[in-house]
Amino acid sequence: MGPWYGQGMGPGMMGGWVTVPDKLPAPKNMEWVQKLREILTLERNSYSQYAIDADKYNAAMPYMMVIPQEEYHVHLIEGLFAAYGVKSDEKPATTIETKTLKEAFELCVRMEQGLIPRYTWLVQNAEDRDSAQVLNNILLQTRMHLAMFEHALDMGGQGMGPGMMRGPGMGGGMMGPSRGGR
């Protein structure tokens, strides 16, 4: 399947690139396969929710770092199903209507928290090393997503403000002062 390169600050920022081989032995444990299907649905939901809320609240951070990785997670899990030769059971993504950015960040925290024990179980019960490596990489990124959304809440749920990136309204940071200068 080869590496997949997303947009923005893609998967390389947190956890590195992983690839899914073209062919993997189909898992024998049907409970494991069902849990992988469930996590694929949850990842699709996260991707859709984050994209909608980022746009709705015009919030760049931490969404601009997380959204490409959520898309990457979906891509990797779909790749696992393809490598196994097993149907993934396409389910449309569902979203929740949030009323404030703080509420959106709280939802993000709950969504990421819900994924961690599921990924942990899948990694621990994977039947092959490649699947475990792919899922462990996603687990690492999921833990980082949780930390970023928790940080956004700690900042008052108003976005991450001045910090890592330069751009309108984002102040100075790692990348230097904003266009407004300092």
C-alpha atoms as an extended CHARMM CRD file, in Angstrom:
* protein
*
       182  EXT
         1         1  MET       CA              0.0000000000        0.0000000000        0.0000000000  PROA      1               0.0000000000
         2         2  GLY       CA              2.9500000000        2.3000000000        0.5560000000  PROA      2               0.0000000000
         3         3  PRO       CA              3.1010000000        5.5440000000        2.5130000000  PROA      3               0.0000000000
         4         4  TRP       CA              0.2020000000        7.9490000000        2.3720000000  PROA      4               0.0000000000
         5         5  TYR       CA              0.8250000000       11.6410000000        2.5920000000  PROA      5               0.0000000000
         6         6  GLY       CA             -1.9430000000       13.8400000000        3.9370000000  PROA      6               0.0000000000
         7         7  GLN       CA             -2.3390000000       17.5760000000        4.0060000000  PROA      7               0.0000000000
         8         8  GLY       CA             -1.1420000000       20.0480000000        6.5720000000  PROA      8               0.0000000000
         9         9  MET       CA              0.9020000000       18.7410000000        9.4400000000  PROA      9               0.0000000000
        10        10  GLY       CA              0.3650000000       15.1070000000        8.6300000000  PROA      10              0.0000000000
        11        11  PRO       CA              1.1700000000       11.9360000000       10.4690000000  PROA      11              0.0000000000
        12        12  GLY       CA              4.9160000000       12.5120000000       10.4820000000  PROA      12              0.0000000000
        13        13  MET       CA              4.5710000000       15.1130000000       13.2460000000  PROA      13              0.0000000000
        14        14  MET       CA              3.3340000000       12.5840000000       15.7780000000  PROA      14              0.0000000000
        15        15  GLY       CA              4.3270000000        8.9710000000       15.5460000000  PROA      15              0.0000000000
        16        16  GLY       CA              5.9710000000        8.7930000000       12.1390000000  PROA      16              0.0000000000
        17        17  TRP       CA              4.8520000000        7.1360000000        8.9530000000  PROA      17              0.0000000000
        18        18  VAL       CA              3.7660000000        3.5390000000        8.8660000000  PROA      18              0.0000000000
        19        19  THR       CA              2.6960000000        1.4470000000        5.9320000000  PROA      19              0.0000000000
        20        20  VAL       CA              0.2610000000       -1.3840000000        5.5570000000  PROA      20              0.0000000000
        21        21  PRO       CA              1.5680000000       -4.2910000000        3.5040000000  PROA      21              0.0000000000
        22        22  ASP       CA             -0.4720000000       -5.1870000000        0.4340000000  PROA      22              0.0000000000
        23        23  LYS       CA             -1.2870000000       -8.5950000000        1.8970000000  PROA      23              0.0000000000
        24        24  LEU       CA             -1.7020000000       -9.7610000000        5.4940000000  PROA      24              0.0000000000
        25        25  PRO       CA             -3.1680000000      -12.9760000000        6.9070000000  PROA      25              0.0000000000
        26        26  ALA       CA             -6.8540000000      -12.5240000000        7.6890000000  PROA      26              0.0000000000
        27        27  PRO       CA             -7.4270000000      -12.4010000000       11.4500000000  PROA      27              0.0000000000
        28        28  LYS       CA             -8.9760000000      -15.5530000000       12.8960000000  PROA      28              0.0000000000
        29        29  ASN       CA            -10.5170000000      -13.7910000000       15.9000000000  PROA      29              0.0000000000
        30        30  MET       CA            -13.8900000000      -12.4230000000       14.7680000000  PROA      30              0.0000000000
        31        31  GLU       CA            -14.2260000000      -10.3520000000       17.9540000000  PROA      31              0.0000000000
        32        32  TRP       CA            -10.9830000000       -8.5950000000       16.9770000000  PROA      32              0.0000000000
        33        33  VAL       CA            -12.2810000000       -7.9340000000       13.4530000000  PROA      33              0.0000000000
        34        34  GLN       CA            -15.5450000000       -6.5310000000       14.8490000000  PROA      34              0.0000000000
        35        35  LYS       CA            -13.6440000000       -4.2230000000       17.2130000000  PROA      35              0.0000000000
        36        36  LEU       CA            -11.5150000000       -3.0410000000       14.2900000000  PROA      36              0.0000000000
        37        37  ARG       CA            -14.7240000000       -2.2530000000       12.3690000000  PROA      37              0.0000000000
        38        38  GLU       CA            -16.0390000000       -0.3270000000       15.3780000000  PROA      38              0.0000000000
        39        39  ILE       CA            -12.8700000000        1.7260000000       15.7040000000  PROA      39              0.0000000000
        40        40  LEU       CA            -12.9770000000        2.5250000000       11.9740000000  PROA      40              0.0000000000
        41        41  THR       CA            -16.4780000000        3.9330000000       12.4740000000  PROA      41              0.0000000000
        42        42  LEU       CA            -15.2930000000        5.9410000000       15.4850000000  PROA      42              0.0000000000
        43        43  GLU       CA            -12.3360000000        7.3270000000       13.5180000000  PROA      43              0.0000000000
        44        44  ARG       CA            -14.6460000000        8.3790000000       10.6780000000  PROA      44              0.0000000000
        45        45  ASN       CA            -16.8660000000       10.0840000000       13.2520000000  PROA      45              0.0000000000
        46        46  SER       CA            -13.8650000000       11.8940000000       14.7780000000  PROA      46              0.0000000000
        47        47  TYR       CA            -12.6390000000       13.0760000000       11.3960000000  PROA      47              0.0000000000
        48        48  SER       CA            -16.0710000000       14.4490000000       10.4410000000  PROA      48              0.0000000000
        49        49  GLN       CA            -16.7320000000       15.9970000000       13.8620000000  PROA      49              0.0000000000
        50        50  TYR       CA            -13.3830000000       17.7530000000       14.0020000000  PROA      50              0.0000000000
        51        51  ALA       CA            -13.6580000000       19.0950000000       10.4560000000  PROA      51              0.0000000000
        52        52  ILE       CA            -17.1520000000       20.4600000000       11.0870000000  PROA      52              0.0000000000
        53        53  ASP       CA            -16.2550000000       22.0560000000       14.4240000000  PROA      53              0.0000000000
        54        54  ALA       CA            -12.9630000000       23.5250000000       13.1620000000  PROA      54              0.0000000000
        55        55  ASP       CA            -14.8980000000       25.2390000000       10.3770000000  PROA      55              0.0000000000
        56        56  LYS       CA            -17.8690000000       26.1920000000       12.5480000000  PROA      56              0.0000000000
        57        57  TYR       CA            -15.7130000000       27.9140000000       15.1820000000  PROA      57              0.0000000000
        58        58  ASN       CA            -12.9410000000       29.0420000000       12.8100000000  PROA      58              0.0000000000
        59        59  ALA       CA            -10.5160000000       27.2670000000       15.1360000000  PROA      59              0.0000000000
        60        60  ALA       CA             -7.1730000000       26.3250000000       13.6590000000  PROA      60              0.0000000000
        61        61  MET       CA             -5.5120000000       24.7120000000       16.6600000000  PROA      61              0.0000000000
        62        62  PRO       CA             -5.3440000000       21.9450000000       17.5330000000  PROA      62              0.0000000000
        63        63  TYR       CA             -7.5980000000       20.8870000000       14.6660000000  PROA      63              0.0000000000
        64        64  MET       CA             -5.0850000000       21.6980000000       11.9050000000  PROA      64              0.0000000000
        65        65  MET       CA             -2.7130000000       19.1330000000       13.4060000000  PROA      65              0.0000000000
        66        66  VAL       CA             -5.3040000000       16.4990000000       14.2760000000  PROA      66              0.0000000000
        67        67  ILE       CA             -7.6340000000       16.4190000000       11.2490000000  PROA      67              0.0000000000
        68        68  PRO       CA             -5.0390000000       15.1860000000        8.7100000000  PROA      68              0.0000000000
        69        69  GLN       CA             -4.0520000000       12.4640000000       11.1390000000  PROA      69              0.0000000000
        70        70  GLU       CA             -7.6590000000       11.3770000000       11.6600000000  PROA      70              0.0000000000
        71        71  GLU       CA             -7.9500000000       11.0380000000        7.8920000000  PROA      71              0.0000000000
        72        72  TYR       CA             -4.6980000000        9.0540000000        7.9580000000  PROA      72              0.0000000000
        73        73  HSD       CA             -6.0920000000        6.7560000000       10.6820000000  PROA      73              0.0000000000
        74        74  VAL       CA             -9.1330000000        5.9860000000        8.5320000000  PROA      74              0.0000000000
        75        75  HSD       CA             -6.8530000000        5.3300000000        5.5700000000  PROA      75              0.0000000000
        76        76  LEU       CA             -4.6240000000        2.9530000000        7.5630000000  PROA      76              0.0000000000
        77        77  ILE       CA             -7.5080000000        0.9630000000        9.0310000000  PROA      77              0.0000000000
        78        78  GLU       CA             -9.1700000000        0.6830000000        5.6250000000  PROA      78              0.0000000000
        79        79  GLY       CA             -5.7760000000       -0.5000000000        4.3660000000  PROA      79              0.0000000000
        80        80  LEU       CA             -5.6860000000       -3.2260000000        7.0160000000  PROA      80              0.0000000000
        81        81  PHE       CA             -9.0740000000       -4.5000000000        5.9080000000  PROA      81              0.0000000000
        82        82  ALA       CA             -7.9380000000       -4.4810000000        2.2760000000  PROA      82              0.0000000000
        83        83  ALA       CA             -4.7290000000       -6.3450000000        3.1810000000  PROA      83              0.0000000000
        84        84  TYR       CA             -6.7540000000       -8.9790000000        5.0490000000  PROA      84              0.0000000000
        85        85  GLY       CA             -9.1900000000       -9.3130000000        2.1590000000  PROA      85              0.0000000000
        86        86  VAL       CA            -11.9980000000       -8.6340000000        4.6550000000  PROA      86              0.0000000000
        87        87  LYS       CA            -14.8710000000       -6.2110000000        4.1300000000  PROA      87              0.0000000000
        88        88  SER       CA            -14.7590000000       -3.1530000000        6.3840000000  PROA      88              0.0000000000
        89        89  ASP       CA            -18.5280000000       -2.5060000000        6.4300000000  PROA      89              0.0000000000
        90        90  GLU       CA            -18.8060000000        1.1000000000        5.3150000000  PROA      90              0.0000000000
        91        91  LYS       CA            -20.8590000000        3.1660000000        7.7420000000  PROA      91              0.0000000000
        92        92  PRO       CA            -21.4790000000        6.8740000000        7.2590000000  PROA      92              0.0000000000
        93        93  ALA       CA            -19.9300000000        9.1870000000        9.8090000000  PROA      93              0.0000000000
        94        94  THR       CA            -22.1640000000       10.7660000000       12.4220000000  PROA      94              0.0000000000
        95        95  THR       CA            -21.5880000000       14.0630000000       14.1850000000  PROA      95              0.0000000000
        96        96  ILE       CA            -22.9300000000       15.8520000000       17.2440000000  PROA      96              0.0000000000
        97        97  GLU       CA            -24.1250000000       19.4560000000       17.2100000000  PROA      97              0.0000000000
        98        98  THR       CA            -21.9150000000       21.4940000000       19.5410000000  PROA      98              0.0000000000
        99        99  LYS       CA            -22.8530000000       24.9500000000       20.7450000000  PROA      99              0.0000000000
       100       100  THR       CA            -19.4690000000       26.3940000000       21.7810000000  PROA      100             0.0000000000
       101       101  LEU       CA            -15.8190000000       25.7720000000       21.0330000000  PROA      101             0.0000000000
       102       102  LYS       CA            -15.3270000000       24.6760000000       24.6430000000  PROA      102             0.0000000000
       103       103  GLU       CA            -18.1170000000       22.1260000000       24.2290000000  PROA      103             0.0000000000
       104       104  ALA       CA            -16.4920000000       20.9570000000       20.9840000000  PROA      104             0.0000000000
       105       105  PHE       CA            -13.1360000000       20.4840000000       22.7440000000  PROA      105             0.0000000000
       106       106  GLU       CA            -14.8590000000       18.5870000000       25.5760000000  PROA      106             0.0000000000
       107       107  LEU       CA            -16.3980000000       16.2850000000       22.9820000000  PROA      107             0.0000000000
       108       108  CYS       CA            -12.9940000000       15.8280000000       21.3350000000  PROA      108             0.0000000000
       109       109  VAL       CA            -11.4950000000       14.8080000000       24.6830000000  PROA      109             0.0000000000
       110       110  ARG       CA            -14.2610000000       12.2310000000       25.2410000000  PROA      110             0.0000000000
       111       111  MET       CA            -13.8690000000       10.8790000000       21.7010000000  PROA      111             0.0000000000
       112       112  GLU       CA            -10.0940000000       10.4710000000       22.0240000000  PROA      112             0.0000000000
       113       113  GLN       CA            -10.4060000000        8.9820000000       25.5340000000  PROA      113             0.0000000000
       114       114  GLY       CA            -12.8460000000        6.4050000000       24.1660000000  PROA      114             0.0000000000
       115       115  LEU       CA            -10.4080000000        5.3180000000       21.4560000000  PROA      115             0.0000000000
       116       116  ILE       CA             -7.3970000000        4.6510000000       23.6940000000  PROA      116             0.0000000000
       117       117  PRO       CA             -8.5960000000        1.4820000000       25.4780000000  PROA      117             0.0000000000
       118       118  ARG       CA             -9.9630000000        0.1410000000       22.1870000000  PROA      118             0.0000000000
       119       119  TYR       CA             -6.6340000000        0.6020000000       20.4050000000  PROA      119             0.0000000000
       120       120  THR       CA             -4.7740000000       -0.8390000000       23.3780000000  PROA      120             0.0000000000
       121       121  TRP       CA             -6.9170000000       -3.9930000000       23.2040000000  PROA      121             0.0000000000
       122       122  LEU       CA             -6.4760000000       -4.2870000000       19.4270000000  PROA      122             0.0000000000
       123       123  VAL       CA             -2.6810000000       -3.9060000000       19.6890000000  PROA      123             0.0000000000
       124       124  GLN       CA             -2.4390000000       -6.4390000000       22.5070000000  PROA      124             0.0000000000
       125       125  ASN       CA             -4.5890000000       -8.9600000000       20.6340000000  PROA      125             0.0000000000
       126       126  ALA       CA             -3.2850000000       -8.4570000000       17.0800000000  PROA      126             0.0000000000
       127       127  GLU       CA             -2.3560000000      -11.7130000000       15.3870000000  PROA      127             0.0000000000
       128       128  ASP       CA              0.5170000000      -10.2890000000       13.3420000000  PROA      128             0.0000000000
       129       129  ARG       CA              3.3150000000       -7.8180000000       13.9360000000  PROA      129             0.0000000000
       130       130  ASP       CA              2.3950000000       -5.4910000000       11.0330000000  PROA      130             0.0000000000
       131       131  SER       CA             -1.1530000000       -4.9560000000       12.2840000000  PROA      131             0.0000000000
       132       132  ALA       CA              0.0980000000       -4.3560000000       15.8220000000  PROA      132             0.0000000000
       133       133  GLN       CA              2.6360000000       -1.7980000000       14.5560000000  PROA      133             0.0000000000
       134       134  VAL       CA              0.0570000000        0.1170000000       12.5050000000  PROA      134             0.0000000000
       135       135  LEU       CA             -2.4520000000        0.1770000000       15.3580000000  PROA      135             0.0000000000
       136       136  ASN       CA              0.1930000000        1.0800000000       17.9330000000  PROA      136             0.0000000000
       137       137  ASN       CA              1.2290000000        4.0490000000       15.7730000000  PROA      137             0.0000000000
       138       138  ILE       CA             -2.3990000000        5.2100000000       15.6730000000  PROA      138             0.0000000000
       139       139  LEU       CA             -2.6390000000        4.6960000000       19.4490000000  PROA      139             0.0000000000
       140       140  LEU       CA              0.3940000000        6.9410000000       19.9720000000  PROA      140             0.0000000000
       141       141  GLN       CA             -1.1350000000        9.6700000000       17.8150000000  PROA      141             0.0000000000
       142       142  THR       CA             -4.4820000000        9.2810000000       19.5930000000  PROA      142             0.0000000000
       143       143  ARG       CA             -2.7920000000        9.8690000000       22.9550000000  PROA      143             0.0000000000
       144       144  MET       CA             -1.1900000000       13.0070000000       21.5380000000  PROA      144             0.0000000000
       145       145  HSD       CA             -4.5470000000       14.1980000000       20.1870000000  PROA      145             0.0000000000
       146       146  LEU       CA             -6.0160000000       13.7700000000       23.6580000000  PROA      146             0.0000000000
       147       147  ALA       CA             -3.1990000000       15.8260000000       25.1750000000  PROA      147             0.0000000000
       148       148  MET       CA             -3.7020000000       18.6050000000       22.6120000000  PROA      148             0.0000000000
       149       149  PHE       CA             -7.4610000000       18.8100000000       23.1770000000  PROA      149             0.0000000000
       150       150  GLU       CA             -6.9710000000       18.7220000000       26.9570000000  PROA      150             0.0000000000
       151       151  HSD       CA             -4.4680000000       21.5720000000       26.5830000000  PROA      151             0.0000000000
       152       152  ALA       CA             -6.9730000000       23.5380000000       24.5040000000  PROA      152             0.0000000000
       153       153  LEU       CA             -9.5160000000       23.1010000000       27.3110000000  PROA      153             0.0000000000
       154       154  ASP       CA             -6.9290000000       24.1400000000       29.9080000000  PROA      154             0.0000000000
       155       155  MET       CA             -6.4510000000       27.3170000000       27.8880000000  PROA      155             0.0000000000
       156       156  GLY       CA            -10.1220000000       28.1020000000       28.5310000000  PROA      156             0.0000000000
       157       157  GLY       CA            -11.5960000000       26.3700000000       25.5010000000  PROA      157             0.0000000000
       158       158  GLN       CA            -10.8360000000       29.3860000000       23.3300000000  PROA      158             0.0000000000
       159       159  GLY       CA             -8.4000000000       27.6700000000       21.0060000000  PROA      159             0.0000000000
       160       160  MET       CA             -4.6790000000       27.4460000000       21.5420000000  PROA      160             0.0000000000
       161       161  GLY       CA             -4.0000000000       31.0670000000       20.6190000000  PROA      161             0.0000000000
       162       162  PRO       CA             -0.3920000000       32.2330000000       20.2740000000  PROA      162             0.0000000000
       163       163  GLY       CA              1.8620000000       29.2960000000       19.9000000000  PROA      163             0.0000000000
       164       164  MET       CA              3.3430000000       27.0370000000       17.3300000000  PROA      164             0.0000000000
       165       165  MET       CA              2.2570000000       28.5630000000       14.0390000000  PROA      165             0.0000000000
       166       166  ARG       CA              2.3490000000       31.9790000000       12.4690000000  PROA      166             0.0000000000
       167       167  GLY       CA             -0.7590000000       33.3890000000       10.8780000000  PROA      167             0.0000000000
       168       168  PRO       CA             -3.5250000000       35.9340000000       11.2170000000  PROA      168             0.0000000000
       169       169  GLY       CA             -4.5600000000       36.2110000000       14.8380000000  PROA      169             0.0000000000
       170       170  MET       CA             -2.1700000000       33.5370000000       16.0350000000  PROA      170             0.0000000000
       171       171  GLY       CA              0.6260000000       35.7410000000       17.3620000000  PROA      171             0.0000000000
       172       172  GLY       CA              4.2710000000       34.7820000000       17.4960000000  PROA      172             0.0000000000
       173       173  GLY       CA              5.5240000000       31.3380000000       18.2290000000  PROA      173             0.0000000000
       174       174  MET       CA              7.8910000000       28.7170000000       16.9440000000  PROA      174             0.0000000000
       175       175  MET       CA              7.5810000000       30.0620000000       13.4380000000  PROA      175             0.0000000000
       176       176  GLY       CA              8.1930000000       33.7280000000       14.3440000000  PROA      176             0.0000000000
       177       177  PRO       CA              5.9810000000       36.7610000000       14.7540000000  PROA      177             0.0000000000
       178       178  SER       CA              2.6270000000       37.1040000000       13.0520000000  PROA      178             0.0000000000
       179       179  ARG       CA              2.0080000000       39.5030000000       10.1930000000  PROA      179             0.0000000000
       180       180  GLY       CA              1.1470000000       42.1170000000       12.7720000000  PROA      180             0.0000000000
       181       181  GLY       CA              4.8170000000       42.0320000000       13.8150000000  PROA      181             0.0000000000
       182       182  ARG       CA              6.3180000000       42.2930000000       17.2550000000  PROA      182             0.0000000000
